Amino acid sequence: MTGSLLRTVDLRLAFGATQALAGVSVEIGPGELVALVGPSGSGKSTLLHCLAGILRPDSGSVWYRGVRLDDQSDDRRSRLRRTDFGFVFQFGSLVSDLTALENIAFPLRLAGVRRRVAEARAREWLHRLGVADVAGKQPGAMSGGQGQRVAVARALVTGPRVVFADEPTGALDSFNGELVMDELVGTAREQGTAVVLVTHDPRIAAYADREVVLRDGASASTEVSA
Ligand SMILES: Nc1ncnc2c1ncn2[C@@H]1O[C@H](COP(=O)(O)OP(=O)(O)OP(=O)(O)O)[C@@H](O)[C@H]1O
């Protein structure tokens, strides 16, 4: 497909005797929201980690903006993760001894942005996600929903081309889960950021433009969401 942003070709990866990925080929377009769904153990998180350049497949390939990603050095892949990708995980991925403001400013600081500028931008994001009141709090002093909104801000603050979200609402009740999804999806669409989302929850998957269904490490089907 022309115009694909991320693509895998016949991806295979085993952990010992477990074939986590057994030949997965998927494509993700710029700004597209794709949900990876399927039963527990079907390979969703493993596929997300391969797409993000965190795990290397045993065979097959991963392409990002037309360049092969999986055979690049660890250094180059981690640099790309800092510059082009954002991450939201289930819970507890914020740095526990940094405040909300410092957590959001952190990826900007890693990218070489000066502290004052980074913190001003982080403050804007706290307002944007409705959690300005937790700016000076550490993650342990926030609710689950507040923490995930801070995590969404941290993932989007650098203006990434892709956000990878692994069960981003898994630890939240459905009300807070939907609020976090509204914010993640709304801001991603505004910025033209693609989102690759792993979820068990059909209501969360329904936010995506398309669902990729995995079964036993293979992409069983791809469906356009209603
Ligand atoms: N680091 C690892 N070491 C050993 N086995 C692993 C590892 N990571 C994943 N697996 C195995 O690979 C298979 C796919 O795991 P994966 O986490 O990708 O599935 P999943 O669809 O995301 O599951 P879930 O919905 O339960 O999170 C599973 O059988 C799992 O036990």
The ligand as an ORCA input file, in Angstrom:
! r2SCAN-3c Opt
* xyz 0 1
  N       8.873    -12.186     27.396
  C       8.205    -13.307     27.161
  N       8.706    -14.507     27.520
  C       8.051    -15.645     27.274
  N       6.831    -15.711     26.663
  C       6.286    -14.556     26.297
  C       6.922    -13.292     26.523
  N       6.119    -12.302     26.031
  C       5.036    -12.929     25.538
  N       5.120    -14.257     25.689
  C       4.134    -15.255     25.240
  O       3.831    -14.985     23.874
  C       2.421    -15.112     23.619
  C       1.859    -13.778     23.126
  O       1.941    -12.850     24.216
  P       1.372    -11.355     24.106
  O       1.646    -10.709     25.425
  O       1.909    -10.710     22.892
  O      -0.183    -11.630     23.923
  P      -1.404    -10.639     24.108
  O      -2.361    -10.937     23.009
  O      -0.902     -9.240     24.234
  O      -1.962    -11.164     25.505
  P      -2.813    -10.401     26.635
  O      -4.080     -9.951     25.981
  O      -3.042    -11.451     27.664
  O      -1.954     -9.266     27.131
  C       1.811    -15.590     24.925
  O       1.718    -17.009     24.877
  C       2.814    -15.152     25.968
  O       2.763    -15.994     27.107
*
